[in-house]
Amino acid sequence: MRDPDPPGPDGEGGATRHRLAEGPVAAQSLGWARSPEQLVALNEPSTPSLDFPAAVTAELTPTFGFGGATVDGVELPVWPPLLTSPARY
């Protein structure tokens, strides 16, 4: 039997037909939404745990590159050693 809703050209699933997108849209219009706690419970099992150095660089890289700026509404702190001297190399 042929799959009525095969994956898209990139191999990913998702709404490849208009009728597939209607379900989530209808749910939103009816006020059916997941609570933040439900979203965390759903996302947590699929969040990868990254080994060193990925976990460290994910936290520090924005501070090194954009410290003191606001990026996508997130205020990034300045790396503390940069605050001790005005000299830049």
Short mmCIF file of the C-alpha atoms (twelve columns), coordinates in Angstrom:
data_MODEL
# 
_entry.id   MODEL 
# 
loop_
_atom_site.group_PDB 
_atom_site.id 
_atom_site.type_symbol 
_atom_site.label_atom_id 
_atom_site.label_alt_id 
_atom_site.label_comp_id 
_atom_site.label_asym_id 
_atom_site.label_seq_id 
_atom_site.Cartn_x 
_atom_site.Cartn_y 
_atom_site.Cartn_z 
_atom_site.pdbx_PDB_model_num 
ATOM 1  C CA . MET A 1  0.000  0.000  0.000  1 
ATOM 2  C CA . ARG A 2  1.307  3.457  -0.908 1 
ATOM 3  C CA . ASP A 3  2.055  5.900  1.909  1 
ATOM 4  C CA . PRO A 4  -0.537 8.693  1.507  1 
ATOM 5  C CA . ASP A 5  1.773  11.258 3.109  1 
ATOM 6  C CA . PRO A 6  5.393  10.447 2.204  1 
ATOM 7  C CA . PRO A 7  8.236  12.582 3.577  1 
ATOM 8  C CA . GLY A 8  9.122  15.737 1.698  1 
ATOM 9  C CA . PRO A 9  11.992 16.026 -0.804 1 
ATOM 10 C CA . ASP A 10 14.530 16.624 1.976  1 
ATOM 11 C CA . GLY A 11 13.540 13.360 3.684  1 
ATOM 12 C CA . GLU A 12 11.974 15.167 6.598  1 
ATOM 13 C CA . GLY A 13 8.435  14.655 7.726  1 
ATOM 14 C CA . GLY A 14 6.087  17.491 8.441  1 
ATOM 15 C CA . ALA A 15 3.091  19.046 6.786  1 
ATOM 16 C CA . THR A 16 3.611  18.214 3.126  1 
ATOM 17 C CA . ARG A 17 -0.072 18.692 2.343  1 
ATOM 18 C CA . HIS A 18 -2.436 21.492 3.249  1 
ATOM 19 C CA . ARG A 19 -4.711 19.135 5.177  1 
ATOM 20 C CA . LEU A 20 -1.799 18.038 7.383  1 
ATOM 21 C CA . ALA A 21 -1.265 21.617 8.537  1 
ATOM 22 C CA . GLU A 22 -4.949 22.145 9.274  1 
ATOM 23 C CA . GLY A 23 -4.863 20.012 12.448 1 
ATOM 24 C CA . PRO A 24 -2.319 22.138 14.370 1 
ATOM 25 C CA . VAL A 25 -3.903 25.365 13.113 1 
ATOM 26 C CA . ALA A 26 -7.351 24.205 14.223 1 
ATOM 27 C CA . ALA A 27 -5.971 23.173 17.613 1 
ATOM 28 C CA . GLN A 28 -4.483 26.638 18.107 1 
ATOM 29 C CA . SER A 29 -7.700 28.366 17.087 1 
ATOM 30 C CA . LEU A 30 -9.596 26.286 19.657 1 
ATOM 31 C CA . GLY A 31 -7.160 27.356 22.351 1 
ATOM 32 C CA . TRP A 32 -5.528 23.945 22.628 1 
ATOM 33 C CA . ALA A 33 -1.944 24.643 23.475 1 
ATOM 34 C CA . ARG A 34 0.743  22.834 25.411 1 
ATOM 35 C CA . SER A 35 1.826  24.341 28.694 1 
ATOM 36 C CA . PRO A 36 5.500  25.274 29.169 1 
ATOM 37 C CA . GLU A 37 5.855  22.235 31.441 1 
ATOM 38 C CA . GLN A 38 4.492  19.952 28.718 1 
ATOM 39 C CA . LEU A 39 6.873  21.436 26.160 1 
ATOM 40 C CA . VAL A 40 9.833  20.839 28.477 1 
ATOM 41 C CA . ALA A 41 8.718  17.249 29.063 1 
ATOM 42 C CA . LEU A 42 8.436  16.683 25.306 1 
ATOM 43 C CA . ASN A 43 11.707 18.407 24.369 1 
ATOM 44 C CA . GLU A 44 13.905 17.071 27.176 1 
ATOM 45 C CA . PRO A 45 14.270 13.472 25.921 1 
ATOM 46 C CA . SER A 46 15.416 14.618 22.475 1 
ATOM 47 C CA . THR A 47 17.885 17.255 23.673 1 
ATOM 48 C CA . PRO A 48 21.391 15.915 23.019 1 
ATOM 49 C CA . SER A 49 23.972 15.941 25.763 1 
ATOM 50 C CA . LEU A 50 27.151 17.398 24.322 1 
ATOM 51 C CA . ASP A 51 30.655 16.541 25.466 1 
ATOM 52 C CA . PHE A 52 33.473 18.987 26.068 1 
ATOM 53 C CA . PRO A 53 34.093 21.474 24.475 1 
ATOM 54 C CA . ALA A 54 30.639 21.918 22.924 1 
ATOM 55 C CA . ALA A 55 28.843 22.601 26.202 1 
ATOM 56 C CA . VAL A 56 31.462 25.146 27.295 1 
ATOM 57 C CA . THR A 57 31.694 26.965 23.988 1 
ATOM 58 C CA . ALA A 58 27.914 27.167 23.640 1 
ATOM 59 C CA . GLU A 59 27.828 29.217 26.844 1 
ATOM 60 C CA . LEU A 60 30.981 31.296 26.359 1 
ATOM 61 C CA . THR A 61 31.082 32.015 22.631 1 
ATOM 62 C CA . PRO A 62 28.270 34.605 22.635 1 
ATOM 63 C CA . THR A 63 29.985 36.403 25.521 1 
ATOM 64 C CA . PHE A 64 33.301 36.550 23.662 1 
ATOM 65 C CA . GLY A 65 31.785 37.640 20.379 1 
ATOM 66 C CA . PHE A 66 28.888 39.830 21.434 1 
ATOM 67 C CA . GLY A 67 29.525 40.718 25.095 1 
ATOM 68 C CA . GLY A 68 27.582 43.787 26.154 1 
ATOM 69 C CA . ALA A 69 25.176 43.526 23.224 1 
ATOM 70 C CA . THR A 70 21.595 42.353 22.982 1 
ATOM 71 C CA . VAL A 71 21.094 39.608 20.396 1 
ATOM 72 C CA . ASP A 72 17.587 38.341 19.625 1 
ATOM 73 C CA . GLY A 73 16.334 39.986 22.789 1 
ATOM 74 C CA . VAL A 74 18.947 38.268 24.982 1 
ATOM 75 C CA . GLU A 75 21.340 40.572 26.801 1 
ATOM 76 C CA . LEU A 76 24.838 39.068 26.729 1 
ATOM 77 C CA . PRO A 77 27.254 39.830 29.559 1 
ATOM 78 C CA . VAL A 78 30.716 41.234 28.969 1 
ATOM 79 C CA . TRP A 79 33.500 38.756 29.717 1 
ATOM 80 C CA . PRO A 80 34.767 39.884 33.182 1 
ATOM 81 C CA . PRO A 81 38.493 40.072 32.293 1 
ATOM 82 C CA . LEU A 82 37.642 42.622 29.577 1 
ATOM 83 C CA . LEU A 83 36.237 44.939 32.216 1 
ATOM 84 C CA . THR A 84 39.578 45.163 34.067 1 
ATOM 85 C CA . SER A 85 41.514 46.975 31.321 1 
ATOM 86 C CA . PRO A 86 40.693 49.247 28.385 1 
ATOM 87 C CA . ALA A 87 43.589 47.723 26.335 1 
ATOM 88 C CA . ARG A 88 42.552 45.594 23.361 1 
ATOM 89 C CA . TYR A 89 44.879 43.518 21.237 1 
# 
